[in-house]
């Protein structure tokens, strides 16, 4: 069932060129609960940051498709809740493509260092290189540690995406 819904959403997104849905990409899709209280959560974004009217557009198209597919509607249940939203602060980055829209913003990154040990870094994302020819990486400028007064490095730290365990956009305070 989840795979069929995922295929439906992917098809709608692929056919959205020239519409309000243009540029949307799927981050995650979850189907929760029993048929009587089914909840379908769709997480989407765009490279420039998704707008609410784009979420509403996609929500309408998905609902139309699900309700017109009798077999799928029987699996889902007629009384389902559909939630289409964007990832917010504190929501981990799941796709390499998401890094680009966070350039200049504060990230908390958990990664494996050169020795294989887990480390954590908080800083501003300075750059992103997503390449098929070489290892994709991000560059983080570490944030100053207020409690110890240590001065941060003035150059960015390069982390390869295959080292990153978790990266979460943080609020600037």
Secondary structure by P-SEA (a helix, b strand, c coil): caaaaaaaaaaaaaacccccccccccccccccccccbbbbbbbccccccccaaaaaaaaaaaaaaaaacaaaaaaaccbbbbbbbcccccccccccccccccccbbbbbbbbccccbbbbbbccccccccccccccbbbbccccccccccccccbbbbbccccccbbbbbbcc
